[in-house]
Amino acid sequence: MEVLIGAGVLAATIRLATPVALAALGGVVTERSGVVNIALEGCMLVGAFFGVFAADKTGSLPAALAVAILAGLALAAMHAVAAITFRADQIVSGMALNILALGLTSYLDYQLYSSTGTPPTIPLVPNVHLGFLEKVPVLGGAVGDQSAIVWVTLAIVVFLQLFLFRTVPGLRLRSVGEHPRAADTLGIDVRRTRYWAVLASGALAALGGVYLSLSVAGSFSDNMTNGKGFIGLAAMIFGRWTPLGALGAALVFGYGDALSVSLQGVEVAGFVFPVQLLSTIPYLLTILAVAGFVGRSRMPAADGQPYESEGH
Amino acid sequence: MKRLLAFALMTMTVAAACGGGAGTASPSPSAAATSAAPSKTAAPTAAAVKVGLVTDVGGLNDKSFNALANQGRLDAEKDLKVQTSVTESKKQEDYVPNLTNYAQQKYDLVIAVGFLMTNATWKVAKQFPDVKFAIIDGAPANDKGDTENLPNVANLFFKEQEAGYLVGVIAATMAKNKVGKATHNTVCSMGGIPIPPVDRYIAGYQDAVKTVSPTTTILNGYSNDFVDQAKGKEVGLNHISKNCDILFQVAGASGLGYIQAAKDKGVYAIGVDADQAYVAPGTVLTSALKRVNKAVYDTIKAVVNKTFKAGDNSFNATNDGVGYGTLDPAVPADAKAAADKALADIKSGKITPKDAVQVK
């Protein structure tokens, strides 16, 4: 039981789900406005690198987080210009930016840190210790010592859920993704709304990236996001383009990853699971989850379609 | 029109990215300089030996395997006056084109870095019998996956189990005597993927622990990845929760996360391939060294001296192909003495470390 729902597994689930959840939230915001942004992977990667870079150069954590998010914003802005202003193919633009992010961060890492790696003394994001939970079984171990970014992520989920479905600007953002023509007729600036949404997605993904480098790993290594931006997009679909759903989906993926670690070396009736088999758990869970739920979800009607107003 | 413009912009961005990412570094300036020199002196001797290195997907900046291979290339360029060049493989489909590219340009020696390139090397080497090839950690494998040695391919193998054994002796000695933070008499290891070069390290490590300190508990795990630090860290935290306080990583960049787990929780770690003392001073006790740079350098030298040997070439403790790295001050003198004694015994043949993993 301990290896299935113990505090250790649940804590690992939360740690592994956080970067995926942040990418998924970025995906929700941008796709709700009607722009597909597969450059989230790249935004995460530049966030991870420039966070470490700024932490090294300034020695200040707030500066590092700010630079990381700015890097994500910059990459997202390039996508916004291509996708919204120039109405380019959003998949092509996103893919190109992912390649740019991988090349750029690998190149800079090689130039700046090739022989010694990123310094081990850079400031890291602290964990939040909840002393009063220490005595509570399971829960205390699961959430009592998580990174500050984990709690920020939770706050963002609640905020976005309320923003998108309970506020006027949220309604406007969704209307732009469902029927931009109608929104335009009613005086909503489609382009500006989409710009803000794409930028927000870049910032959220960059936060996920800097979580990996400045909270989990304490360093940068090439391609360290390892596809988590894409898994985030899967979580977004599985979570039906809602912030709460995206969080739930990210937790399912995180749980699969956590199980593939906690079940290693565990003996059940004299049988030890082979590592290769355990590594398939996250994918099996994904297939089960998608086959069971995703059939009923519906993407925003104008998702991925560039908008050209009548005036042009 | 705007679409076209946007597409053009994107194409340029991609091109810039590929160039910036050192997709293909042409002969470096120093190489160009050395190769230009003979023509100026108009020496009638043969042109400088040309060496091409093709990295694995880990890239030049993995701070371990590929980086060491590249170091060997640069050392050879400096000492042996050869002309060298390097190409990074971005994905596994790049292996054949990258190797072919050098072979077509009539390079004297083409070096493939890594176990995953065995089939690609077989394909290209068969097609270019006049070009010499070397492959690190493997032997040419035909399309059925069977090893098929070729007269123009040198297989550069390492006795990783010997390096694993040496660091295992240090870990076991510290665990047995409960030195410093190693209080639970439990040592662990984590591989990337269970493939032979990884498992040989772990096998040697476990063999040493079982020999030096039979009461010590051994755990082993895999991150199933060579890139993902987050996964490596989770395996580390899992091991530490089971009382491990010496963690040996054999998982490339993913293993850096394993070391970070040890650093976070205030226990010890052991690095792999390159000397990783710098990763976390005070945490990294030492590193199991695999001197890929030496293998590359020696192979280039063999081509220059016309002593190139096709088939298996072994790099081991006896010829300094493997060893242990910088010792942290936390490592006591008796642990170092035990490791040095083990090294001497391996060289003299008194100890032959096992190459099969005992604790899976």
Interface residues (C-beta under 8 A of the other chain):
Chain A: G8 A12 R15 L16 P19 M78 A82 T85 F86 R87 A88 D89 V92 S93 A96 L97 I99 L100 L102 G103 L104 S106 Y107 D109 Y110 S114 T116 G117 P120 L212 V216 A217 G218 S219 S221 D222 N223 M224 N226 D257 A258 S260 V261 S262 Q264 G265 V272 V275 Q276 L278 S279
Chain B: K2 R3 L5 A6 F7 L9 M10 T11 T13 V14 A16 A17 C18 G20 G21 A22 G23 G58 G59 L60 N61 D62 K63 A67 P194 L219 N220 G221 Y222 N224 D225 V227 D228 Q229 A230 K231 K233 E234 V235 L237 N238 S241 A253 L256 G257 Q260 K263 D264 Y278 V279 A280 P281 K360
